[in-house]
Amino acid sequence: MHHGNRNCVSIILQARITKIMSNSNFDWSKAKDIPIPEYDWKNGNPQEFYETFVKTPHPVVLRGFMTGTDLMDYTFDNMMEKFGDVKVAITGKKEGGVFGTLKDVKDPDKYLQNCESVFNQHPGKNNSFQGLFKTKD
């Protein structure tokens, strides 16, 4: 499946789930926060990360992920300047699964669903990630 198609399916499913949740009788203001797990990239390994977080996708905070790479050269402002016009999937408090540009995340009520489109549209930047995700087949 082409990455763009997978993103569209993801956005459609997210919109459907958001609608179901909005129409439910559940009082979301009483929902409990669920802590996001953290993964120590430098003391773990790609296979463990793949088994734990990729096979069953869920949010994770990566600790030490960019240390020792040229990824540390990327700042928020730097990314906005270089890639701000790239189309990405956006989620926010009032909307979910919409397309916008990377610079739209300057709005504190919006965040990226994923940012693979930045790297797909600028493949030279993928070099920073080479070797980080290799797993045993």
N, C-alpha and C positions, 0 to 999 in steps of 0.2 A: 504494500500500500504506500502511496506517495505521502510524504510527511504533511503536505498541505491538506490532503484528504483526512488524515488522522486528526489534525488540528480542528478541522471543520466538524468532524464527528464529535470530538471532545466538547466543542463549544455548544453544539446542539444538545448533547446529553446534559451538559451543565445547565443550560437554560431550562430544560425539562425538569431537572431535579430542583432547581431554584423555584420554579412555578409550583411544583408539588409541595415544597416546603412552605412557600408563602400561603398556599391555600389550605394548609393543615390547621388543625385547632391547637397545635402545640404553642406554648408561650416561649418563644425563642429568647426572650429577655432573661429567662430563668435557666437557660442552658449553661452548663459548666464548661469552662475552658479546659481544653485537653492539651497537656504539654507536648511540644514538638520534640521528638528525640534528637539527640546530638550524636554525631559520628566523628571520631578522631581520625582524620584521613591519614595522618603521618604514622599512627600506630596500628592502623588497620591495613587491609589489603583490598584490591579491586574485586576479587572473587567474593569476599565476605560482604562488601558493600552491594554487589550485584544481587547476591542471594537474599540479603535483608531488605534492601530498599528499591531495587529495580524490578525484580520478579513480582513483587507485590507493592506497586507504587504507593507511596505516601510521603508527606512532607518530612524533611530532615534538615537539620542545620549541620553543615560541613565545617568542622574545625580543622584548621591547618591545610585546607584544600589548596590555597594559592601560594603558600609559603614556598620559596625557592623557585618560583616560576616568574615569567614576565607578566603574568596576570596581575601581579601586585602593582603594575604600572597603570592599571585601569582604575579611574575614579568615576564617581557618578557624573561629574561635570564633563570629564573627558569622554565618557560613553555618550552623553547627550550631544556633545559637539560632533563626534564622529558618526554616530549611528542614530541620532534623534529622529530622523525621518523614516526609519525602517518600520514597516508594518508588522505589528505584533498583536497577540491576543491579550486583552485587558480584562481584569475583573475589578469590581469595586463594590462599595456598599449599596449603591443604587442600581447597579447593572452587572451582569456577568456574561462572559463569553462573547464579548464584542471585540471588533478589531479597531485598533487605533495605531498611533505611532509610539515609538519608544519614549519620546519626550512627553507623552500624555501621563506618564507615571510621575511627573513632577507634582501632579495633583495628589495630595496625601490620602485621598479617598480611593485611589486606584493603584493597582499593582499588576505586575506581569503574571500571566498564567505560566508561561515558559518563554525562554528567549532564544530558542534554537534558530528562529528565523533570522536573527542578527547574524549568526555564524553561517547559516545557509546562504544568505545574500552577500556575505563577505568571507568567502572560504579561506582566505589567507590567514584569518584570525584563528582558525581551527588549529593551527600549528601550536598554539599555546597549550592546547589540550592533549596533544599527541602523547600517547603512553600513559595517560592518567586513568583511562578506562579499560585497559586491556584485561580481559579475563581468560581463563582457561576454557577451551571449548568442550 
